[in-house]
Amino acid sequence: MTKAKRYDTVVLREEVGGFQAGEVGAVVEVYTTPYEAYDVEIVTNDGETKGLVEGLRPDQIDLTAMPTERSGAAARAGAATQHAADRRYA
């Protein structure tokens, strides 16, 4: 299994913290001790932050394969997560 890195786009695999399975977010923090976990900023298609989910286990998220040229929802989700990450760490 590929490990997520900071700023990777991920999709929730299950309902967590009031967010539904399938919601898209950006990894904003990666933890390796005492175990692998991630903080993920959940965003809208417009890049607005919906909230933060902390301490997600690797089995609760899927990495999103974002090809160089995207269209439709994949493009909006990729742009939204990049926008959210840019705002957060600017």
Secondary structure by P-SEA (a helix, b strand, c coil): cccccccbbbbbccccccccccbbbbbccccccccbbbbbbbbcccccccccccccccccbbbbbcccccccaaaaaaaaaaaaaaaacc
